[in-house]
């Protein structure tokens, strides 16, 4: 990632791999949090792995976070600063400016970010400040083996992309479609597993 080596670390940390790095990072994860949601659970596991490696993690949570900590008691600092509607990103951008992270890792799902134009604009604004990775929890197909226009716009606005399925890798990882690294990390990857090499 050129000037942003932290982006590679976050992509690999999503598979919980400890690799050599120049320094510990401040990582913000944009996600649902402290709720019964697969993405919140995934974020908890990702945050746990990053904290275990010594990184400072803060979750940028959707407004209205549940009051209960995660079931196993693990928690990290979180800031409620965005809403699912497209008018709800200004506070998120301001929070990133205030926090000055090395990396922002956005957990993307259609229900969380339904407008690809607004999402692309959000990522563009964040990339002007720091490295941004996007985990595409769902990737659709356009019927010809390529991700939909929505998927491509959301994914390729970032510095790097993580997908969980072979279909997602096929849709976004083909040389004709990709403009940035796309990494396949199967959903539910447990500690110690190795991700597929990035499609560079």
Buried (B, 14 or more C-beta within 10 A) or exposed (E): BEEBBBBBBBBBBBBBBEEEBEEBBBBBBBBBBBBEBEBBBBBBBBBBBBBEBEBBBBBBBBEEBBEEEBEEEEBBEBBBBBBEEBEBBEBBBEBBEEBEBBBBBBBBBBEBBEBBEBBBBBBEBBBEBBBBBBBBBBBBBEEEEBBBEBBBBBBBBBBBBBBBBEBBBBBBBBEEBBEBBBBBBBEEBEEEEEBBEBBE
